[in-house]
Amino acid sequence: MINGFLVPEKTVVNAKGDSPALDVSSASNRVFLLTLNITNIVEQESLDISIYSSADGTAWTPKPIATFPQKFYCGDHPLLLNLASHPEVKFVRAHWDVYRWGRGSETPMFEFNVKIKEVPSDILKEAQAEAQALI
């Protein structure tokens, strides 16, 4: 069961960058809950985080397989990553871009992390059953 960090806790960035590659090949279920947790920012800036995949951990997809909506404030932001239709994916990593505008320093600053947790198949089945009942 994969349960850890894609971007480590208390990561502070002021420029674009990438997280280390995370091996997800051992996951018994290929659905993950990603949680972006922004813990510190300065005003008038934005954070864009995308998730890229790889079969070997060195060559990455040209386009992201998932993207968090652009963020401006502190808080927790969940995103479901479903790799069930991508059996070739063995590694994932996060890429971030930061932007700053307005007055004061032009250097952006974000403190954040991205948690990754494998979603157990029984919980997915239960959620799907509840969703079907609502239709």
C-alpha positions, 0 to 999 in steps of 0.5 A, a space after each residue: 500500500 502506497 502512503 507517503 509524500 510525492 513532494 516532501 513536507 515543508 518543501 519551500 520553492 521560489 522557482 519551477 521544479 520537479 519532485 523526485 520520481 516515485 515508484 508506484 509499480 508495487 501498488 495493488 490498486 492503481 487509483 491514488 488520492 493526491 492531496 496538495 497541502 499549501 502551508 505558507 505563501 506570500 500575497 499575489 502569487 500562484 502555484 501550478 502543480 502537474 503530475 507526469 508519468 514514466 515507464 522507466 523513471 527517466 523518460 517522462 510523458 510530454 503532457 501531464 496525466 493530472 493537474 491541480 487547479 491553479 492555487 493562490 491560498 493556503 489549504 488542502 486540495 485533493 485530486 484523484 489520480 486513476 492509473 488503471 487505464 495506464 498499465 505502462 506507468 511505473 513512476 510518477 512525479 510532480 512538476 510545479 510552476 510558481 508566479 508572482 505579480 504586484 508590488 514588493 519582491 518579485 520572487 514567489 515563495 510557497 511552502 507545500 507538500 503533496 501526499 499520495 495514498 493508494 485508494 483501496 479497491 473496496 472503498 472504490 467499489 463502495 463509492 461507485 455503488 453509492 454513485 450509481 444509487 444516486 443516478 
